[in-house]
Amino acid sequence: MLRATRLFPPCGFGIRLGPKIIIIVHFGANNSHFMEVESAKLIAMAIAAGLGVLGPGIGIGLIGGNAMQAIGRNPEASGKVVSNMILAIVFAEALGILALVVSFIIRFVG
C-alpha cells in the first residue's frame, strides 16, 4: 500500500477522486514552477477561442428565439423579421470569427 506522501510530487498537487483514481499534476522537472511559453500560448488560445464564441452563441440563440416569438405574434411581418434576424446573426457570428482570429494570432504570432 502506498503512503500519501509518495503519491504527491514535491512541486505539484494531487487529487483523489476515489479509492483507485488519483490525478497527479506536476508543474515541471527540477522544482521549476514556471510554465513554458508554448504551453502558455496554447492555454491563452483555448481561453480566447472558448470565451470568444460563448457570447455570440448565446446572442444567436436569443436572436433566434425572439424572432420566432415575433413571427408567432405577427405572422404577416415574418419577411421583415427574418431578414433582420439573419442580419443580426451575421453580426454576432462575425464577433465569434474575430475571437477565433485573435486566438490564432495569440498562438502563432509573438
Distance bins in CASP14 RR format, pairs under 12 A and 6 or more apart:
PFRMAT RR
TARGET T0000
AUTHOR 0000-0000-0000
RMODE 2
METHOD distances of the structure
MODEL  1
1 7 0 0 0 0 0 1 0 0 0 0 0
1 19 0 0 0 0 0 1 0 0 0 0 0
2 8 0 0 0 0 0 1 0 0 0 0 0
2 16 0 0 0 0 0 1 0 0 0 0 0
2 20 0 0 0 0 0 1 0 0 0 0 0
2 22 0 0 0 0 1 0 0 0 0 0 0
2 24 0 0 0 0 0 1 0 0 0 0 0
4 14 0 0 0 0 1 0 0 0 0 0 0
4 16 0 0 0 0 1 0 0 0 0 0 0
4 22 0 0 0 0 1 0 0 0 0 0 0
4 24 0 0 0 0 0 1 0 0 0 0 0
5 14 0 0 0 0 0 1 0 0 0 0 0
6 14 0 0 0 0 0 1 0 0 0 0 0
6 22 0 0 0 0 0 1 0 0 0 0 0
6 24 0 0 0 0 0 1 0 0 0 0 0
7 13 0 0 0 0 0 1 0 0 0 0 0
7 14 1 0 0 1 0 0 0 0 0 0 0
7 15 0 0 0 0 0 1 0 0 0 0 0
7 16 0 0 0 0 1 0 0 0 0 0 0
7 21 0 0 0 0 0 1 0 0 0 0 0
7 22 1 0 0 1 0 0 0 0 0 0 0
7 23 0 0 0 0 0 1 0 0 0 0 0
7 24 1 0 0 1 0 0 0 0 0 0 0
7 25 0 0 0 0 0 1 0 0 0 0 0
7 26 0 0 0 0 0 1 0 0 0 0 0
8 14 1 0 1 0 0 0 0 0 0 0 0
8 15 0 0 0 0 1 0 0 0 0 0 0
8 16 0 0 0 0 1 0 0 0 0 0 0
8 22 0 0 0 0 1 0 0 0 0 0 0
8 23 0 0 0 0 0 1 0 0 0 0 0
8 24 1 0 0 1 0 0 0 0 0 0 0
8 25 0 0 0 0 1 0 0 0 0 0 0
8 26 0 0 0 0 1 0 0 0 0 0 0
8 27 0 0 0 0 0 1 0 0 0 0 0
9 22 0 0 0 0 0 1 0 0 0 0 0
9 23 0 0 0 0 0 1 0 0 0 0 0
9 24 1 0 0 1 0 0 0 0 0 0 0
9 25 0 0 0 0 1 0 0 0 0 0 0
9 26 1 0 1 0 0 0 0 0 0 0 0
9 27 0 0 0 0 1 0 0 0 0 0 0
9 28 0 0 0 0 1 0 0 0 0 0 0
9 29 0 0 0 0 1 0 0 0 0 0 0
9 30 0 0 0 0 0 1 0 0 0 0 0
9 31 0 0 0 0 1 0 0 0 0 0 0
9 32 0 0 0 0 0 1 0 0 0 0 0
9 33 0 0 0 0 0 1 0 0 0 0 0
10 24 0 0 0 0 0 1 0 0 0 0 0
10 26 0 0 0 0 1 0 0 0 0 0 0
10 27 0 0 0 0 1 0 0 0 0 0 0
10 28 0 0 0 0 0 1 0 0 0 0 0
10 29 0 0 0 0 0 1 0 0 0 0 0
10 30 0 0 0 0 0 1 0 0 0 0 0
10 31 1 0 0 1 0 0 0 0 0 0 0
10 32 0 0 0 0 0 1 0 0 0 0 0
10 33 0 0 0 0 0 1 0 0 0 0 0
11 24 0 0 0 0 0 1 0 0 0 0 0
11 25 0 0 0 0 1 0 0 0 0 0 0
11 26 1 0 0 1 0 0 0 0 0 0 0
11 27 1 0 1 0 0 0 0 0 0 0 0
11 28 1 0 0 1 0 0 0 0 0 0 0
11 29 0 0 0 0 1 0 0 0 0 0 0
11 30 0 0 0 0 1 0 0 0 0 0 0
11 31 1 0 1 0 0 0 0 0 0 0 0
11 32 1 0 0 1 0 0 0 0 0 0 0
11 33 1 0 0 1 0 0 0 0 0 0 0
11 34 0 0 0 0 0 1 0 0 0 0 0
12 23 0 0 0 0 0 1 0 0 0 0 0
12 24 1 0 0 1 0 0 0 0 0 0 0
12 25 1 0 1 0 0 0 0 0 0 0 0
12 26 1 0 1 0 0 0 0 0 0 0 0
12 27 1 0 1 0 0 0 0 0 0 0 0
12 28 0 0 0 0 1 0 0 0 0 0 0
12 29 0 0 0 0 0 1 0 0 0 0 0
12 31 0 0 0 0 1 0 0 0 0 0 0
12 32 0 0 0 0 0 1 0 0 0 0 0
12 33 0 0 0 0 1 0 0 0 0 0 0
13 22 0 0 0 0 0 1 0 0 0 0 0
13 23 0 0 0 0 1 0 0 0 0 0 0
13 24 1 0 0 1 0 0 0 0 0 0 0
13 25 1 0 1 0 0 0 0 0 0 0 0
13 26 0 0 0 0 1 0 0 0 0 0 0
13 27 0 0 0 0 1 0 0 0 0 0 0
13 33 0 0 0 0 0 1 0 0 0 0 0
14 21 0 0 0 0 0 1 0 0 0 0 0
14 22 1 0 0 1 0 0 0 0 0 0 0
14 23 1 0 0 1 0 0 0 0 0 0 0
14 24 1 0 1 0 0 0 0 0 0 0 0
14 25 1 0 0 1 0 0 0 0 0 0 0
14 26 0 0 0 0 1 0 0 0 0 0 0
14 27 0 0 0 0 0 1 0 0 0 0 0
15 21 0 0 0 0 1 0 0 0 0 0 0
15 22 1 0 0 1 0 0 0 0 0 0 0
15 23 1 0 1 0 0 0 0 0 0 0 0
15 24 1 0 0 1 0 0 0 0 0 0 0
15 25 1 0 0 1 0 0 0 0 0 0 0
16 22 1 0 1 0 0 0 0 0 0 0 0
16 23 0 0 0 0 1 0 0 0 0 0 0
16 24 0 0 0 0 1 0 0 0 0 0 0
17 23 1 0 0 1 0 0 0 0 0 0 0
17 24 0 0 0 0 0 1 0 0 0 0 0
26 32 0 0 0 0 0 1 0 0 0 0 0
26 33 0 0 0 0 0 1 0 0 0 0 0
27 33 1 0 1 0 0 0 0 0 0 0 0
27 34 0 0 0 0 1 0 0 0 0 0 0
27 35 1 0 0 1 0 0 0 0 0 0 0
27 36 0 0 0 0 0 1 0 0 0 0 0
27 39 0 0 0 0 0 1 0 0 0 0 0
28 34 0 0 0 0 1 0 0 0 0 0 0
28 35 0 0 0 0 1 0 0 0 0 0 0
28 36 0 0 0 0 1 0 0 0 0 0 0
28 39 0 0 0 0 0 1 0 0 0 0 0
29 36 0 0 0 0 0 1 0 0 0 0 0
34 40 0 0 0 0 1 0 0 0 0 0 0
35 41 0 0 0 0 1 0 0 0 0 0 0
35 42 0 0 0 0 0 1 0 0 0 0 0
35 43 1 0 0 1 0 0 0 0 0 0 0
35 44 0 0 0 0 0 1 0 0 0 0 0
36 42 0 0 0 0 1 0 0 0 0 0 0
36 43 0 0 0 0 0 1 0 0 0 0 0
37 43 0 0 0 0 0 1 0 0 0 0 0
37 44 0 0 0 0 0 1 0 0 0 0 0
37 106 0 0 0 0 0 1 0 0 0 0 0
37 107 0 0 0 0 0 1 0 0 0 0 0
37 110 0 0 0 0 1 0 0 0 0 0 0
38 44 0 0 0 0 0 1 0 0 0 0 0
38 45 0 0 0 0 0 1 0 0 0 0 0
38 106 0 0 0 0 0 1 0 0 0 0 0
38 107 0 0 0 0 1 0 0 0 0 0 0
38 108 0 0 0 0 0 1 0 0 0 0 0
38 110 0 0 0 0 0 1 0 0 0 0 0
39 45 0 0 0 0 0 1 0 0 0 0 0
39 46 0 0 0 0 0 1 0 0 0 0 0
39 107 0 0 0 0 0 1 0 0 0 0 0
40 46 0 0 0 0 0 1 0 0 0 0 0
40 47 0 0 0 0 0 1 0 0 0 0 0
40 106 0 0 0 0 1 0 0 0 0 0 0
40 107 0 0 0 0 0 1 0 0 0 0 0
40 110 0 0 0 0 0 1 0 0 0 0 0
41 47 0 0 0 0 0 1 0 0 0 0 0
41 48 0 0 0 0 0 1 0 0 0 0 0
41 103 0 0 0 0 1 0 0 0 0 0 0
41 104 0 0 0 0 0 1 0 0 0 0 0
41 105 0 0 0 0 0 1 0 0 0 0 0
41 106 1 0 0 1 0 0 0 0 0 0 0
41 107 1 0 1 0 0 0 0 0 0 0 0
41 108 0 0 0 0 1 0 0 0 0 0 0
41 109 0 0 0 0 1 0 0 0 0 0 0
41 110 0 0 0 0 1 0 0 0 0 0 0
42 48 0 0 0 0 0 1 0 0 0 0 0
42 49 0 0 0 0 0 1 0 0 0 0 0
42 103 0 0 0 0 0 1 0 0 0 0 0
42 104 0 0 0 0 0 1 0 0 0 0 0
42 106 0 0 0 0 1 0 0 0 0 0 0
42 107 1 0 0 1 0 0 0 0 0 0 0
42 108 0 0 0 0 0 1 0 0 0 0 0
43 49 0 0 0 0 0 1 0 0 0 0 0
43 50 0 0 0 0 0 1 0 0 0 0 0
43 103 0 0 0 0 0 1 0 0 0 0 0
43 106 0 0 0 0 1 0 0 0 0 0 0
43 107 0 0 0 0 0 1 0 0 0 0 0
44 50 0 0 0 0 0 1 0 0 0 0 0
44 51 0 0 0 0 0 1 0 0 0 0 0
44 102 0 0 0 0 1 0 0 0 0 0 0
44 103 1 0 0 1 0 0 0 0 0 0 0
44 104 0 0 0 0 0 1 0 0 0 0 0
44 105 0 0 0 0 0 1 0 0 0 0 0
44 106 1 0 1 0 0 0 0 0 0 0 0
44 107 1 0 0 1 0 0 0 0 0 0 0
44 108 0 0 0 0 0 1 0 0 0 0 0
44 109 0 0 0 0 0 1 0 0 0 0 0
44 110 0 0 0 0 0 1 0 0 0 0 0
45 51 0 0 0 0 0 1 0 0 0 0 0
45 52 0 0 0 0 0 1 0 0 0 0 0
45 99 0 0 0 0 0 1 0 0 0 0 0
45 100 0 0 0 0 1 0 0 0 0 0 0
45 101 0 0 0 0 0 1 0 0 0 0 0
45 102 0 0 0 0 1 0 0 0 0 0 0
45 103 1 0 1 0 0 0 0 0 0 0 0
45 104 1 0 0 1 0 0 0 0 0 0 0
45 105 0 0 0 0 1 0 0 0 0 0 0
45 106 1 0 1 0 0 0 0 0 0 0 0
45 107 1 0 1 0 0 0 0 0 0 0 0
45 108 0 0 0 0 1 0 0 0 0 0 0
45 109 0 0 0 0 0 1 0 0 0 0 0
46 52 0 0 0 0 0 1 0 0 0 0 0
46 53 0 0 0 0 0 1 0 0 0 0 0
46 99 0 0 0 0 0 1 0 0 0 0 0
46 100 0 0 0 0 0 1 0 0 0 0 0
46 103 1 0 0 1 0 0 0 0 0 0 0
46 104 0 0 0 0 0 1 0 0 0 0 0
46 106 0 0 0 0 1 0 0 0 0 0 0
46 107 0 0 0 0 1 0 0 0 0 0 0
47 53 0 0 0 0 0 1 0 0 0 0 0
47 54 0 0 0 0 0 1 0 0 0 0 0
47 99 0 0 0 0 0 1 0 0 0 0 0
47 102 0 0 0 0 0 1 0 0 0 0 0
47 103 0 0 0 0 1 0 0 0 0 0 0
47 106 0 0 0 0 1 0 0 0 0 0 0
47 107 0 0 0 0 0 1 0 0 0 0 0
48 54 0 0 0 0 0 1 0 0 0 0 0
48 96 0 0 0 0 0 1 0 0 0 0 0
48 98 0 0 0 0 0 1 0 0 0 0 0
48 99 1 0 0 1 0 0 0 0 0 0 0
48 100 0 0 0 0 1 0 0 0 0 0 0
48 101 0 0 0 0 1 0 0 0 0 0 0
48 102 1 0 1 0 0 0 0 0 0 0 0
48 103 1 0 1 0 0 0 0 0 0 0 0
48 104 0 0 0 0 1 0 0 0 0 0 0
48 105 0 0 0 0 1 0 0 0 0 0 0
48 106 1 0 1 0 0 0 0 0 0 0 0
48 107 0 0 0 0 1 0 0 0 0 0 0
49 56 0 0 0 0 0 1 0 0 0 0 0
49 96 0 0 0 0 1 0 0 0 0 0 0
49 97 0 0 0 0 0 1 0 0 0 0 0
49 98 0 0 0 0 0 1 0 0 0 0 0
49 99 1 0 0 1 0 0 0 0 0 0 0
49 100 1 0 1 0 0 0 0 0 0 0 0
49 101 0 0 0 0 1 0 0 0 0 0 0
49 102 0 0 0 0 1 0 0 0 0 0 0
49 103 1 1 0 0 0 0 0 0 0 0 0
49 104 0 0 0 0 1 0 0 0 0 0 0
49 105 0 0 0 0 0 1 0 0 0 0 0
49 106 0 0 0 0 1 0 0 0 0 0 0
49 107 0 0 0 0 1 0 0 0 0 0 0
50 56 0 0 0 0 0 1 0 0 0 0 0
50 57 0 0 0 0 0 1 0 0 0 0 0
50 96 0 0 0 0 1 0 0 0 0 0 0
50 99 1 0 0 1 0 0 0 0 0 0 0
50 100 0 0 0 0 1 0 0 0 0 0 0
50 102 0 0 0 0 0 1 0 0 0 0 0
50 103 1 0 0 1 0 0 0 0 0 0 0
51 57 0 0 0 0 0 1 0 0 0 0 0
51 58 0 0 0 0 0 1 0 0 0 0 0
51 95 0 0 0 0 0 1 0 0 0 0 0
51 96 0 0 0 0 0 1 0 0 0 0 0
51 99 1 0 0 1 0 0 0 0 0 0 0
51 100 0 0 0 0 0 1 0 0 0 0 0
51 102 0 0 0 0 0 1 0 0 0 0 0
51 103 0 0 0 0 1 0 0 0 0 0 0
52 58 0 0 0 0 0 1 0 0 0 0 0
52 59 0 0 0 0 0 1 0 0 0 0 0
52 92 0 0 0 0 0 1 0 0 0 0 0
52 93 0 0 0 0 0 1 0 0 0 0 0
52 94 0 0 0 0 0 1 0 0 0 0 0
52 95 1 0 0 1 0 0 0 0 0 0 0
52 96 1 0 1 0 0 0 0 0 0 0 0
52 97 0 0 0 0 1 0 0 0 0 0 0
52 98 0 0 0 0 1 0 0 0 0 0 0
52 99 1 1 0 0 0 0 0 0 0 0 0
52 100 1 0 0 1 0 0 0 0 0 0 0
52 101 0 0 0 0 0 1 0 0 0 0 0
52 102 0 0 0 0 1 0 0 0 0 0 0
52 103 1 0 0 1 0 0 0 0 0 0 0
52 106 0 0 0 0 0 1 0 0 0 0 0
53 59 0 0 0 0 0 1 0 0 0 0 0
53 60 0 0 0 0 0 1 0 0 0 0 0
53 92 0 0 0 0 0 1 0 0 0 0 0
53 93 0 0 0 0 1 0 0 0 0 0 0
53 94 0 0 0 0 0 1 0 0 0 0 0
53 95 0 0 0 0 1 0 0 0 0 0 0
53 96 1 0 1 0 0 0 0 0 0 0 0
53 97 0 0 0 0 1 0 0 0 0 0 0
53 98 0 0 0 0 0 1 0 0 0 0 0
53 99 1 0 1 0 0 0 0 0 0 0 0
53 100 1 0 0 1 0 0 0 0 0 0 0
53 101 0 0 0 0 0 1 0 0 0 0 0
53 102 0 0 0 0 0 1 0 0 0 0 0
53 103 0 0 0 0 1 0 0 0 0 0 0
54 60 0 0 0 0 0 1 0 0 0 0 0
54 61 0 0 0 0 0 1 0 0 0 0 0
54 92 0 0 0 0 0 1 0 0 0 0 0
54 95 0 0 0 0 0 1 0 0 0 0 0
54 96 0 0 0 0 1 0 0 0 0 0 0
54 99 0 0 0 0 1 0 0 0 0 0 0
55 61 0 0 0 0 1 0 0 0 0 0 0
55 62 0 0 0 0 1 0 0 0 0 0 0
55 63 0 0 0 0 0 1 0 0 0 0 0
55 92 1 0 0 1 0 0 0 0 0 0 0
55 93 0 0 0 0 0 1 0 0 0 0 0
55 95 1 0 0 1 0 0 0 0 0 0 0
55 96 1 0 0 1 0 0 0 0 0 0 0
55 98 0 0 0 0 0 1 0 0 0 0 0
55 99 0 0 0 0 1 0 0 0 0 0 0
56 62 0 0 0 0 0 1 0 0 0 0 0
56 63 0 0 0 0 1 0 0 0 0 0 0
56 88 0 0 0 0 0 1 0 0 0 0 0
56 89 0 0 0 0 1 0 0 0 0 0 0
56 90 0 0 0 0 0 1 0 0 0 0 0
56 91 0 0 0 0 1 0 0 0 0 0 0
56 92 1 0 1 0 0 0 0 0 0 0 0
56 93 1 0 1 0 0 0 0 0 0 0 0
56 94 0 0 0 0 1 0 0 0 0 0 0
56 95 1 0 1 0 0 0 0 0 0 0 0
56 96 1 0 1 0 0 0 0 0 0 0 0
56 97 0 0 0 0 1 0 0 0 0 0 0
56 98 0 0 0 0 1 0 0 0 0 0 0
56 99 1 0 0 1 0 0 0 0 0 0 0
56 100 0 0 0 0 0 1 0 0 0 0 0
57 63 0 0 0 0 1 0 0 0 0 0 0
57 64 0 0 0 0 0 1 0 0 0 0 0
57 89 0 0 0 0 1 0 0 0 0 0 0
57 92 1 0 0 1 0 0 0 0 0 0 0
57 93 0 0 0 0 1 0 0 0 0 0 0
57 95 0 0 0 0 1 0 0 0 0 0 0
57 96 0 0 0 0 1 0 0 0 0 0 0
57 99 0 0 0 0 0 1 0 0 0 0 0
58 64 0 0 0 0 0 1 0 0 0 0 0
58 65 0 0 0 0 0 1 0 0 0 0 0
58 92 0 0 0 0 1 0 0 0 0 0 0
58 95 0 0 0 0 0 1 0 0 0 0 0
58 96 0 0 0 0 0 1 0 0 0 0 0
59 65 0 0 0 0 1 0 0 0 0 0 0
59 66 0 0 0 0 1 0 0 0 0 0 0
59 67 0 0 0 0 0 1 0 0 0 0 0
59 85 0 0 0 0 0 1 0 0 0 0 0
59 88 0 0 0 0 1 0 0 0 0 0 0
59 89 0 0 0 0 1 0 0 0 0 0 0
59 91 0 0 0 0 0 1 0 0 0 0 0
59 92 1 0 1 0 0 0 0 0 0 0 0
59 93 0 0 0 0 1 0 0 0 0 0 0
59 95 0 0 0 0 1 0 0 0 0 0 0
59 96 0 0 0 0 0 1 0 0 0 0 0
60 66 0 0 0 0 0 1 0 0 0 0 0
60 67 0 0 0 0 0 1 0 0 0 0 0
60 85 0 0 0 0 1 0 0 0 0 0 0
60 86 0 0 0 0 0 1 0 0 0 0 0
60 88 0 0 0 0 1 0 0 0 0 0 0
60 89 1 0 1 0 0 0 0 0 0 0 0
60 90 0 0 0 0 1 0 0 0 0 0 0
60 91 0 0 0 0 0 1 0 0 0 0 0
60 92 1 0 1 0 0 0 0 0 0 0 0
60 93 1 0 0 1 0 0 0 0 0 0 0
60 94 0 0 0 0 0 1 0 0 0 0 0
60 95 0 0 0 0 0 1 0 0 0 0 0
60 96 0 0 0 0 1 0 0 0 0 0 0
61 67 0 0 0 0 1 0 0 0 0 0 0
61 68 0 0 0 0 0 1 0 0 0 0 0
61 85 0 0 0 0 0 1 0 0 0 0 0
61 88 0 0 0 0 0 1 0 0 0 0 0
61 89 0 0 0 0 1 0 0 0 0 0 0
61 92 0 0 0 0 1 0 0 0 0 0 0
61 93 0 0 0 0 0 1 0 0 0 0 0
62 68 0 0 0 0 0 1 0 0 0 0 0
62 69 0 0 0 0 0 1 0 0 0 0 0
62 85 0 0 0 0 0 1 0 0 0 0 0
62 88 0 0 0 0 1 0 0 0 0 0 0
62 89 0 0 0 0 0 1 0 0 0 0 0
62 92 0 0 0 0 1 0 0 0 0 0 0
63 69 0 0 0 0 0 1 0 0 0 0 0
63 70 0 0 0 0 0 1 0 0 0 0 0
63 81 0 0 0 0 0 1 0 0 0 0 0
63 82 0 0 0 0 0 1 0 0 0 0 0
63 84 0 0 0 0 1 0 0 0 0 0 0
63 85 1 0 1 0 0 0 0 0 0 0 0
63 86 0 0 0 0 1 0 0 0 0 0 0
63 87 0 0 0 0 1 0 0 0 0 0 0
63 88 1 0 1 0 0 0 0 0 0 0 0
63 89 1 0 1 0 0 0 0 0 0 0 0
63 90 0 0 0 0 0 1 0 0 0 0 0
63 91 0 0 0 0 1 0 0 0 0 0 0
63 92 1 0 0 1 0 0 0 0 0 0 0
63 93 0 0 0 0 0 1 0 0 0 0 0
64 70 0 0 0 0 1 0 0 0 0 0 0
64 71 0 0 0 0 1 0 0 0 0 0 0
64 81 0 0 0 0 1 0 0 0 0 0 0
64 82 0 0 0 0 1 0 0 0 0 0 0
64 84 0 0 0 0 0 1 0 0 0 0 0
64 85 1 0 1 0 0 0 0 0 0 0 0
64 86 0 0 0 0 1 0 0 0 0 0 0
64 88 0 0 0 0 1 0 0 0 0 0 0
64 89 1 0 0 1 0 0 0 0 0 0 0
64 92 0 0 0 0 0 1 0 0 0 0 0
65 71 0 0 0 0 1 0 0 0 0 0 0
65 72 0 0 0 0 0 1 0 0 0 0 0
65 81 0 0 0 0 0 1 0 0 0 0 0
65 85 0 0 0 0 1 0 0 0 0 0 0
65 88 0 0 0 0 0 1 0 0 0 0 0
65 89 0 0 0 0 0 1 0 0 0 0 0
66 72 0 0 0 0 0 1 0 0 0 0 0
66 73 0 0 0 0 0 1 0 0 0 0 0
66 81 0 0 0 0 1 0 0 0 0 0 0
66 84 0 0 0 0 0 1 0 0 0 0 0
66 85 0 0 0 0 1 0 0 0 0 0 0
66 88 0 0 0 0 1 0 0 0 0 0 0
66 89 0 0 0 0 0 1 0 0 0 0 0
67 73 0 0 0 0 0 1 0 0 0 0 0
67 74 0 0 0 0 0 1 0 0 0 0 0
67 77 0 0 0 0 0 1 0 0 0 0 0
67 78 0 0 0 0 1 0 0 0 0 0 0
67 79 0 0 0 0 0 1 0 0 0 0 0
67 80 0 0 0 0 0 1 0 0 0 0 0
67 81 1 0 1 0 0 0 0 0 0 0 0
67 82 1 0 0 1 0 0 0 0 0 0 0
67 83 0 0 0 0 0 1 0 0 0 0 0
67 84 1 0 0 1 0 0 0 0 0 0 0
67 85 1 1 0 0 0 0 0 0 0 0 0
67 86 0 0 0 0 1 0 0 0 0 0 0
67 87 0 0 0 0 0 1 0 0 0 0 0
67 88 0 0 0 0 1 0 0 0 0 0 0
67 89 0 0 0 0 1 0 0 0 0 0 0
68 74 0 0 0 0 0 1 0 0 0 0 0
68 75 0 0 0 0 0 1 0 0 0 0 0
68 78 0 0 0 0 1 0 0 0 0 0 0
68 81 0 0 0 0 1 0 0 0 0 0 0
68 82 0 0 0 0 0 1 0 0 0 0 0
68 85 0 0 0 0 1 0 0 0 0 0 0
69 75 0 0 0 0 0 1 0 0 0 0 0
69 78 0 0 0 0 0 1 0 0 0 0 0
69 81 0 0 0 0 1 0 0 0 0 0 0
69 85 0 0 0 0 0 1 0 0 0 0 0
70 76 0 0 0 0 0 1 0 0 0 0 0
70 77 1 0 0 1 0 0 0 0 0 0 0
70 78 0 0 0 0 1 0 0 0 0 0 0
70 79 0 0 0 0 0 1 0 0 0 0 0
70 80 0 0 0 0 1 0 0 0 0 0 0
70 81 1 0 1 0 0 0 0 0 0 0 0
70 82 0 0 0 0 1 0 0 0 0 0 0
70 84 0 0 0 0 1 0 0 0 0 0 0
70 85 0 0 0 0 1 0 0 0 0 0 0
71 77 1 0 0 1 0 0 0 0 0 0 0
71 78 1 0 1 0 0 0 0 0 0 0 0
71 79 0 0 0 0 1 0 0 0 0 0 0
71 80 0 0 0 0 0 1 0 0 0 0 0
71 81 1 0 1 0 0 0 0 0 0 0 0
71 82 1 0 0 1 0 0 0 0 0 0 0
71 83 0 0 0 0 0 1 0 0 0 0 0
71 84 0 0 0 0 0 1 0 0 0 0 0
71 85 0 0 0 0 1 0 0 0 0 0 0
72 78 0 0 0 0 1 0 0 0 0 0 0
72 81 0 0 0 0 1 0 0 0 0 0 0
72 82 0 0 0 0 0 1 0 0 0 0 0
73 81 0 0 0 0 1 0 0 0 0 0 0
74 80 0 0 0 0 1 0 0 0 0 0 0
74 81 1 0 0 1 0 0 0 0 0 0 0
75 81 0 0 0 0 1 0 0 0 0 0 0
75 82 0 0 0 0 0 1 0 0 0 0 0
77 83 0 0 0 0 0 1 0 0 0 0 0
77 84 0 0 0 0 1 0 0 0 0 0 0
77 85 0 0 0 0 0 1 0 0 0 0 0
78 84 0 0 0 0 0 1 0 0 0 0 0
78 85 0 0 0 0 1 0 0 0 0 0 0
79 85 0 0 0 0 1 0 0 0 0 0 0
79 86 0 0 0 0 0 1 0 0 0 0 0
80 86 0 0 0 0 0 1 0 0 0 0 0
80 87 0 0 0 0 0 1 0 0 0 0 0
81 87 0 0 0 0 0 1 0 0 0 0 0
81 88 0 0 0 0 0 1 0 0 0 0 0
82 88 0 0 0 0 0 1 0 0 0 0 0
82 89 0 0 0 0 0 1 0 0 0 0 0
83 89 0 0 0 0 0 1 0 0 0 0 0
83 90 0 0 0 0 0 1 0 0 0 0 0
84 90 0 0 0 0 0 1 0 0 0 0 0
84 91 0 0 0 0 0 1 0 0 0 0 0
85 91 0 0 0 0 0 1 0 0 0 0 0
85 92 0 0 0 0 0 1 0 0 0 0 0
86 92 0 0 0 0 0 1 0 0 0 0 0
86 93 0 0 0 0 0 1 0 0 0 0 0
87 93 0 0 0 0 0 1 0 0 0 0 0
87 94 0 0 0 0 0 1 0 0 0 0 0
88 94 0 0 0 0 0 1 0 0 0 0 0
88 95 0 0 0 0 0 1 0 0 0 0 0
89 95 0 0 0 0 0 1 0 0 0 0 0
89 96 0 0 0 0 0 1 0 0 0 0 0
90 96 0 0 0 0 0 1 0 0 0 0 0
90 97 0 0 0 0 0 1 0 0 0 0 0
91 97 0 0 0 0 0 1 0 0 0 0 0
91 98 0 0 0 0 0 1 0 0 0 0 0
92 98 0 0 0 0 0 1 0 0 0 0 0
92 99 0 0 0 0 0 1 0 0 0 0 0
93 99 0 0 0 0 0 1 0 0 0 0 0
93 100 0 0 0 0 0 1 0 0 0 0 0
94 100 0 0 0 0 0 1 0 0 0 0 0
94 101 0 0 0 0 0 1 0 0 0 0 0
95 101 0 0 0 0 0 1 0 0 0 0 0
95 102 0 0 0 0 0 1 0 0 0 0 0
96 102 0 0 0 0 1 0 0 0 0 0 0
96 103 0 0 0 0 1 0 0 0 0 0 0
97 103 0 0 0 0 0 1 0 0 0 0 0
97 104 0 0 0 0 0 1 0 0 0 0 0
98 104 0 0 0 0 0 1 0 0 0 0 0
98 105 0 0 0 0 0 1 0 0 0 0 0
99 105 0 0 0 0 0 1 0 0 0 0 0
99 106 0 0 0 0 0 1 0 0 0 0 0
100 106 0 0 0 0 0 1 0 0 0 0 0
100 107 0 0 0 0 0 1 0 0 0 0 0
101 107 0 0 0 0 0 1 0 0 0 0 0
101 108 0 0 0 0 0 1 0 0 0 0 0
101 109 0 0 0 0 0 1 0 0 0 0 0
102 108 0 0 0 0 0 1 0 0 0 0 0
102 109 0 0 0 0 0 1 0 0 0 0 0
103 109 0 0 0 0 0 1 0 0 0 0 0
104 110 0 0 0 0 0 1 0 0 0 0 0
END
